[in-house]
């Protein structure tokens, strides 16, 4: 199965270095995300 437009339905955006690491990876692999509070 190939998902053409996958969604991240549970994404925690972190602070500082973790945000800088996670945000581009998520944007690369998913077309949208549901942001969860930390």
mmCIF file as Biopython writes it, N, C-alpha, C and O atoms, coordinates in Angstrom:
data_model
#
loop_
_atom_site.group_PDB
_atom_site.id
_atom_site.type_symbol
_atom_site.label_atom_id
_atom_site.label_alt_id
_atom_site.label_comp_id
_atom_site.label_asym_id
_atom_site.label_entity_id
_atom_site.label_seq_id
_atom_site.pdbx_PDB_ins_code
_atom_site.Cartn_x
_atom_site.Cartn_y
_atom_site.Cartn_z
_atom_site.occupancy
_atom_site.B_iso_or_equiv
_atom_site.auth_seq_id
_atom_site.auth_asym_id
_atom_site.pdbx_PDB_model_num
ATOM 1   N N  . UNK A ? 1  ? 0.838  -1.164 0.000  1.0 0.0 1  A 1 
ATOM 2   C CA . UNK A ? 1  ? 0.000  0.000  0.000  1.0 0.0 1  A 1 
ATOM 3   C C  . UNK A ? 1  ? 0.893  1.240  0.000  1.0 0.0 1  A 1 
ATOM 4   O O  . UNK A ? 1  ? 1.854  1.325  0.765  1.0 0.0 1  A 1 
ATOM 5   N N  . UNK A ? 2  ? 0.572  2.176  -0.847 1.0 0.0 2  A 1 
ATOM 6   C CA . UNK A ? 2  ? 1.296  3.444  -0.901 1.0 0.0 2  A 1 
ATOM 7   C C  . UNK A ? 2  ? 0.326  4.565  -0.561 1.0 0.0 2  A 1 
ATOM 8   O O  . UNK A ? 2  ? -0.693 4.745  -1.228 1.0 0.0 2  A 1 
ATOM 9   N N  . UNK A ? 3  ? 0.651  5.305  0.470  1.0 0.0 3  A 1 
ATOM 10  C CA . UNK A ? 3  ? -0.158 6.462  0.854  1.0 0.0 3  A 1 
ATOM 11  C C  . UNK A ? 3  ? 0.407  7.692  0.158  1.0 0.0 3  A 1 
ATOM 12  O O  . UNK A ? 3  ? 1.562  8.057  0.376  1.0 0.0 3  A 1 
ATOM 13  N N  . UNK A ? 4  ? -0.399 8.326  -0.671 1.0 0.0 4  A 1 
ATOM 14  C CA . UNK A ? 4  ? 0.084  9.476  -1.433 1.0 0.0 4  A 1 
ATOM 15  C C  . UNK A ? 4  ? 0.149  10.748 -0.596 1.0 0.0 4  A 1 
ATOM 16  O O  . UNK A ? 4  ? 1.016  11.593 -0.818 1.0 0.0 4  A 1 
ATOM 17  N N  . UNK A ? 5  ? -0.758 10.888 0.360  1.0 0.0 5  A 1 
ATOM 18  C CA . UNK A ? 5  ? -0.805 12.083 1.202  1.0 0.0 5  A 1 
ATOM 19  C C  . UNK A ? 5  ? -0.982 11.690 2.666  1.0 0.0 5  A 1 
ATOM 20  O O  . UNK A ? 5  ? -2.053 11.910 3.232  1.0 0.0 5  A 1 
ATOM 21  N N  . UNK A ? 6  ? 0.048  11.111 3.293  1.0 0.0 6  A 1 
ATOM 22  C CA . UNK A ? 6  ? -0.109 10.660 4.677  1.0 0.0 6  A 1 
ATOM 23  C C  . UNK A ? 6  ? -0.258 11.832 5.641  1.0 0.0 6  A 1 
ATOM 24  O O  . UNK A ? 6  ? 0.290  12.914 5.429  1.0 0.0 6  A 1 
ATOM 25  N N  . UNK A ? 7  ? -1.012 11.584 6.702  1.0 0.0 7  A 1 
ATOM 26  C CA . UNK A ? 7  ? -1.225 12.578 7.754  1.0 0.0 7  A 1 
ATOM 27  C C  . UNK A ? 7  ? -0.570 12.090 9.041  1.0 0.0 7  A 1 
ATOM 28  O O  . UNK A ? 7  ? -0.648 10.909 9.380  1.0 0.0 7  A 1 
ATOM 29  N N  . UNK A ? 8  ? 0.066  12.995 9.741  1.0 0.0 8  A 1 
ATOM 30  C CA . UNK A ? 8  ? 0.564  12.692 11.084 1.0 0.0 8  A 1 
ATOM 31  C C  . UNK A ? 8  ? -0.531 13.152 12.038 1.0 0.0 8  A 1 
ATOM 32  O O  . UNK A ? 8  ? -0.721 14.352 12.239 1.0 0.0 8  A 1 
ATOM 33  N N  . UNK A ? 9  ? -1.242 12.213 12.616 1.0 0.0 9  A 1 
ATOM 34  C CA . UNK A ? 9  ? -2.415 12.544 13.430 1.0 0.0 9  A 1 
ATOM 35  C C  . UNK A ? 9  ? -2.083 12.780 14.901 1.0 0.0 9  A 1 
ATOM 36  O O  . UNK A ? 9  ? -2.992 12.911 15.721 1.0 0.0 9  A 1 
ATOM 37  N N  . UNK A ? 10 ? -0.799 12.836 15.249 1.0 0.0 10 A 1 
ATOM 38  C CA . UNK A ? 10 ? -0.419 13.058 16.653 1.0 0.0 10 A 1 
ATOM 39  C C  . UNK A ? 10 ? 1.025  13.556 16.687 1.0 0.0 10 A 1 
ATOM 40  O O  . UNK A ? 10 ? 1.947  12.788 16.961 1.0 0.0 10 A 1 
ATOM 41  N N  . UNK A ? 11 ? 1.212  14.833 16.411 1.0 0.0 11 A 1 
ATOM 42  C CA . UNK A ? 11 ? 2.560  15.401 16.345 1.0 0.0 11 A 1 
ATOM 43  C C  . UNK A ? 11 ? 2.783  16.363 17.504 1.0 0.0 11 A 1 
ATOM 44  O O  . UNK A ? 11 ? 2.021  17.310 17.701 1.0 0.0 11 A 1 
ATOM 45  N N  . UNK A ? 12 ? 3.840  16.101 18.264 1.0 0.0 12 A 1 
ATOM 46  C CA . UNK A ? 12 ? 4.257  17.019 19.326 1.0 0.0 12 A 1 
ATOM 47  C C  . UNK A ? 12 ? 5.429  17.837 18.799 1.0 0.0 12 A 1 
ATOM 48  O O  . UNK A ? 12 ? 6.485  17.287 18.488 1.0 0.0 12 A 1 
ATOM 49  N N  . UNK A ? 13 ? 5.243  19.146 18.699 1.0 0.0 13 A 1 
ATOM 50  C CA . UNK A ? 13 ? 6.356  20.021 18.343 1.0 0.0 13 A 1 
ATOM 51  C C  . UNK A ? 13 ? 7.081  20.388 19.629 1.0 0.0 13 A 1 
ATOM 52  O O  . UNK A ? 13 ? 6.468  20.874 20.579 1.0 0.0 13 A 1 
ATOM 53  N N  . UNK A ? 14 ? 8.346  20.161 19.653 1.0 0.0 14 A 1 
ATOM 54  C CA . UNK A ? 14 ? 9.149  20.410 20.850 1.0 0.0 14 A 1 
ATOM 55  C C  . UNK A ? 14 ? 9.778  21.798 20.775 1.0 0.0 14 A 1 
ATOM 56  O O  . UNK A ? 14 ? 9.470  22.583 19.878 1.0 0.0 14 A 1 
ATOM 57  N N  . UNK A ? 15 ? 10.632 22.080 21.696 1.0 0.0 15 A 1 
ATOM 58  C CA . UNK A ? 15 ? 11.294 23.380 21.747 1.0 0.0 15 A 1 
ATOM 59  C C  . UNK A ? 15 ? 12.732 23.273 21.264 1.0 0.0 15 A 1 
ATOM 60  O O  . UNK A ? 15 ? 13.352 22.211 21.312 1.0 0.0 15 A 1 
ATOM 61  N N  . UNK A ? 16 ? 13.234 24.390 20.806 1.0 0.0 16 A 1 
ATOM 62  C CA . UNK A ? 16 ? 14.649 24.578 20.493 1.0 0.0 16 A 1 
ATOM 63  C C  . UNK A ? 16 ? 15.178 23.536 19.516 1.0 0.0 16 A 1 
ATOM 64  O O  . UNK A ? 16 ? 14.656 23.418 18.408 1.0 0.0 16 A 1 
ATOM 65  N N  . UNK A ? 17 ? 16.203 22.777 19.901 1.0 0.0 17 A 1 
ATOM 66  C CA . UNK A ? 17 ? 16.861 21.854 18.974 1.0 0.0 17 A 1 
ATOM 67  C C  . UNK A ? 17 ? 15.938 20.739 18.500 1.0 0.0 17 A 1 
ATOM 68  O O  . UNK A ? 17 ? 16.014 20.330 17.341 1.0 0.0 17 A 1 
ATOM 69  N N  . UNK A ? 18 ? 15.070 20.242 19.370 1.0 0.0 18 A 1 
ATOM 70  C CA . UNK A ? 18 ? 14.145 19.183 18.950 1.0 0.0 18 A 1 
ATOM 71  C C  . UNK A ? 18 ? 13.165 19.711 17.907 1.0 0.0 18 A 1 
ATOM 72  O O  . UNK A ? 18 ? 12.831 18.991 16.966 1.0 0.0 18 A 1 
ATOM 73  N N  . UNK A ? 19 ? 12.700 20.939 18.051 1.0 0.0 19 A 1 
ATOM 74  C CA . UNK A ? 19 ? 11.814 21.543 17.054 1.0 0.0 19 A 1 
ATOM 75  C C  . UNK A ? 19 ? 12.537 21.664 15.721 1.0 0.0 19 A 1 
ATOM 76  O O  . UNK A ? 19 ? 11.975 21.346 14.672 1.0 0.0 19 A 1 
ATOM 77  N N  . UNK A ? 20 ? 13.775 22.123 15.762 1.0 0.0 20 A 1 
ATOM 78  C CA . UNK A ? 20 ? 14.561 22.269 14.537 1.0 0.0 20 A 1 
ATOM 79  C C  . UNK A ? 20 ? 14.794 20.928 13.850 1.0 0.0 20 A 1 
ATOM 80  O O  . UNK A ? 20 ? 14.902 20.871 12.625 1.0 0.0 20 A 1 
ATOM 81  N N  . UNK A ? 21 ? 14.871 19.861 14.619 1.0 0.0 21 A 1 
ATOM 82  C CA . UNK A ? 21 ? 15.074 18.523 14.054 1.0 0.0 21 A 1 
ATOM 83  C C  . UNK A ? 21 ? 13.768 17.926 13.535 1.0 0.0 21 A 1 
ATOM 84  O O  . UNK A ? 21 ? 13.721 17.423 12.413 1.0 0.0 21 A 1 
ATOM 85  N N  . UNK A ? 22 ? 12.716 17.977 14.337 1.0 0.0 22 A 1 
ATOM 86  C CA . UNK A ? 22 ? 11.471 17.270 14.035 1.0 0.0 22 A 1 
ATOM 87  C C  . UNK A ? 22 ? 10.639 17.954 12.949 1.0 0.0 22 A 1 
ATOM 88  O O  . UNK A ? 22 ? 10.095 17.273 12.080 1.0 0.0 22 A 1 
ATOM 89  N N  . UNK A ? 23 ? 10.531 19.273 12.979 1.0 0.0 23 A 1 
ATOM 90  C CA . UNK A ? 23 ? 9.661  19.983 12.028 1.0 0.0 23 A 1 
ATOM 91  C C  . UNK A ? 23 ? 10.010 19.690 10.564 1.0 0.0 23 A 1 
ATOM 92  O O  . UNK A ? 23 ? 9.107  19.361 9.795  1.0 0.0 23 A 1 
ATOM 93  N N  . UNK A ? 24 ? 11.274 19.795 10.145 1.0 0.0 24 A 1 
ATOM 94  C CA . UNK A ? 24 ? 11.579 19.498 8.741  1.0 0.0 24 A 1 
ATOM 95  C C  . UNK A ? 24 ? 11.325 18.040 8.360  1.0 0.0 24 A 1 
ATOM 96  O O  . UNK A ? 24 ? 10.891 17.759 7.243  1.0 0.0 24 A 1 
ATOM 97  N N  . UNK A ? 25 ? 11.592 17.115 9.279  1.0 0.0 25 A 1 
ATOM 98  C CA . UNK A ? 25 ? 11.354 15.699 8.981  1.0 0.0 25 A 1 
ATOM 99  C C  . UNK A ? 25 ? 9.870  15.424 8.808  1.0 0.0 25 A 1 
ATOM 100 O O  . UNK A ? 25 ? 9.471  14.700 7.896  1.0 0.0 25 A 1 
ATOM 101 N N  . UNK A ? 26 ? 9.062  15.993 9.670  1.0 0.0 26 A 1 
ATOM 102 C CA . UNK A ? 26 ? 7.619  15.801 9.564  1.0 0.0 26 A 1 
ATOM 103 C C  . UNK A ? 26 ? 7.088  16.442 8.283  1.0 0.0 26 A 1 
ATOM 104 O O  . UNK A ? 26 ? 6.263  15.851 7.587  1.0 0.0 26 A 1 
ATOM 105 N N  . UNK A ? 27 ? 7.556  17.641 7.976  1.0 0.0 27 A 1 
ATOM 106 C CA . UNK A ? 27 ? 7.120  18.330 6.754  1.0 0.0 27 A 1 
ATOM 107 C C  . UNK A ? 27 ? 7.525  17.553 5.505  1.0 0.0 27 A 1 
ATOM 108 O O  . UNK A ? 27 ? 6.809  17.569 4.504  1.0 0.0 27 A 1 
ATOM 109 N N  . UNK A ? 28 ? 8.657  16.882 5.560  1.0 0.0 28 A 1 
ATOM 110 C CA . UNK A ? 28 ? 9.124  16.096 4.413  1.0 0.0 28 A 1 
ATOM 111 C C  . UNK A ? 28 ? 8.246  14.875 4.169  1.0 0.0 28 A 1 
ATOM 112 O O  . UNK A ? 28 ? 7.959  14.526 3.024  1.0 0.0 28 A 1 
ATOM 113 N N  . UNK A ? 29 ? 7.818  14.224 5.259  1.0 0.0 29 A 1 
ATOM 114 C CA . UNK A ? 29 ? 7.148  12.932 5.142  1.0 0.0 29 A 1 
ATOM 115 C C  . UNK A ? 29 ? 5.624  12.982 5.185  1.0 0.0 29 A 1 
ATOM 116 O O  . UNK A ? 29 ? 4.968  12.019 4.787  1.0 0.0 29 A 1 
ATOM 117 N N  . UNK A ? 30 ? 5.051  14.082 5.659  1.0 0.0 30 A 1 
ATOM 118 C CA . UNK A ? 30 ? 3.600  14.167 5.824  1.0 0.0 30 A 1 
ATOM 119 C C  . UNK A ? 30 ? 3.056  15.406 5.128  1.0 0.0 30 A 1 
ATOM 120 O O  . UNK A ? 30 ? 3.740  16.426 5.032  1.0 0.0 30 A 1 
ATOM 121 N N  . UNK A ? 31 ? 1.817  15.311 4.642  1.0 0.0 31 A 1 
ATOM 122 C CA . UNK A ? 31 ? 1.205  16.465 3.981  1.0 0.0 31 A 1 
ATOM 123 C C  . UNK A ? 31 ? 0.510  17.379 4.984  1.0 0.0 31 A 1 
ATOM 124 O O  . UNK A ? 31 ? 0.244  18.541 4.678  1.0 0.0 31 A 1 
ATOM 125 N N  . UNK A ? 32 ? 0.213  16.865 6.182  1.0 0.0 32 A 1 
ATOM 126 C CA . UNK A ? 32 ? -0.435 17.662 7.224  1.0 0.0 32 A 1 
ATOM 127 C C  . UNK A ? 32 ? -0.241 16.962 8.556  1.0 0.0 32 A 1 
ATOM 128 O O  . UNK A ? 32 ? 0.167  15.802 8.616  1.0 0.0 32 A 1 
ATOM 129 N N  . UNK A ? 33 ? -0.545 17.696 9.630  1.0 0.0 33 A 1 
ATOM 130 C CA . UNK A ? 33 ? -0.393 17.115 10.964 1.0 0.0 33 A 1 
ATOM 131 C C  . UNK A ? 33 ? -1.405 17.729 11.915 1.0 0.0 33 A 1 
ATOM 132 O O  . UNK A ? 33 ? -1.835 18.871 11.750 1.0 0.0 33 A 1 
ATOM 133 N N  . UNK A ? 34 ? -1.771 16.944 12.911 1.0 0.0 34 A 1 
ATOM 134 C CA . UNK A ? 34 ? -2.567 17.441 14.030 1.0 0.0 34 A 1 
ATOM 135 C C  . UNK A ? 34 ? -1.567 17.697 15.153 1.0 0.0 34 A 1 
ATOM 136 O O  . UNK A ? 34 ? -0.940 16.769 15.664 1.0 0.0 34 A 1 
ATOM 137 N N  . UNK A ? 35 ? -1.426 18.968 15.529 1.0 0.0 35 A 1 
ATOM 138 C CA . UNK A ? 35 ? -0.448 19.352 16.539 1.0 0.0 35 A 1 
ATOM 139 C C  . UNK A ? 35 ? -1.035 19.136 17.925 1.0 0.0 35 A 1 
ATOM 140 O O  . UNK A ? 35 ? -2.117 19.631 18.241 1.0 0.0 35 A 1 
ATOM 141 N N  . UNK A ? 36 ? -0.307 18.392 18.745 1.0 0.0 36 A 1 
ATOM 142 C CA . UNK A ? 36 ? -0.718 18.119 20.120 1.0 0.0 36 A 1 
ATOM 143 C C  . UNK A ? 36 ? 0.042  19.040 21.061 1.0 0.0 36 A 1 
ATOM 144 O O  . UNK A ? 36 ? 1.218  19.326 20.834 1.0 0.0 36 A 1 
ATOM 145 N N  . UNK A ? 37 ? -0.622 19.508 22.117 1.0 0.0 37 A 1 
ATOM 146 C CA . UNK A ? 37 ? 0.094  20.346 23.082 1.0 0.0 37 A 1 
ATOM 147 C C  . UNK A ? 37 ? 1.114  19.516 23.854 1.0 0.0 37 A 1 
ATOM 148 O O  . UNK A ? 37 ? 0.928  18.319 24.074 1.0 0.0 37 A 1 
ATOM 149 N N  . UNK A ? 38 ? 2.167  20.162 24.251 1.0 0.0 38 A 1 
ATOM 150 C CA . UNK A ? 38 ? 3.211  19.473 25.026 1.0 0.0 38 A 1 
ATOM 151 C C  . UNK A ? 38 ? 2.846  19.453 26.484 1.0 0.0 38 A 1 
ATOM 152 O O  . UNK A ? 38 ? 3.596  18.918 27.301 1.0 0.0 38 A 1 
#
